[in-house]
Amino acid sequence: MSNAWRELANRVLAGDEVTREEALAMLQLEDSEVLSLLDGAYQLRRHYYGNTVKLNMIVNAKSGLCPEDCAYCSQSVISQAPIEKYPLLTRQQLIEGAQEALARRASTYCIVMSGRRPSNREVEEVAAAVREIRNTTPLRICCCLGLVTPEQAQKLAAAGVHRYNHNLNTSANHYQNICSTHGYEDRVKTLQHVQAAGLSPCSGAIFGMGESPEERVDIAFALRDLNVDSIPCNFLNPIDGTPLEGYCDLTPMECLKILAMMRFVNPTKEIRVAGGREHHLRSVQPLALYAANSIFVGDYLTTPGQAAEADWRMIEDFGFEIEPAE
């Protein structure tokens, strides 16, 4: 199969697109064939991104206090997880977080808020912090503030935000099994608003929430159709106190197949290994870099990541280079 995946990669580089049948075949591949699949994915990753790895750091700018009922989330209204809850951080705290991002060698600083949608005041505060960060650091800024209006998206763009994240999270067919307080189309509309405002759209999924292989393929093609620039691939961390507590239907090999499939379907896009990386990939984490070109460094929203120094060593030990802040 090694030659077959390389041949498919060459076809994609020549302008062909992967079919749904081919994408599904990647997910159904025998575990013993995963390295050959990654070999093909790496041809695409290397062509578009060389051997650089982009580091992103999250600041949990507002924690808990969310009226939504997303089954995976420790910050939702139905979660019993013992997390810290607080309103939006101060402008100075957001600015200090940017300095921490630089210390961790991140080139993108991600300001993330819990909640259904931000108030206009919250958008103004975030925008003010972003202007200061842009004036004093080389960092690129990504915001994830929930459902935004076209006017709010324009304010963020004017402040210097580069990218806006709003994950699809799962397929359209599976969405009602994960959340009832908003729908899949609400997320699509937000992505359309940020694209219209000139922000780079970032959207991905959380895999391992009971979706079928076919639905995982649906997600990949939906993101391709939306033409998002960055695709974070999260793997469910089944947090105690959430409806999905203890749930796990992923293996390390399945995670690698998903990442490779996402690269084949979206060859030119940033593929990021995101939440749950340490929990699910475990000892095979470095192999993810043969399909993905981006990772989060440091902690996630309410769960810990591995030490930044361990990520730096992992990247460098495998012959990759950390992308510097511009």
Helices and strands as residue ranges (DSSP letters): H 2-13, H 20-27, G 31-33, H 34-49, E 52-62, H 91-103, E 108-113, H 120-136, E 140-144, H 150-159, E 163-165, G 175-177, H 184-196, E 200-202, E 205-207, H 213-226, E 230-235, H 252-265, E 270-273, I 277-281, G 282-290, E 294-296, H 308-317, E 321-322
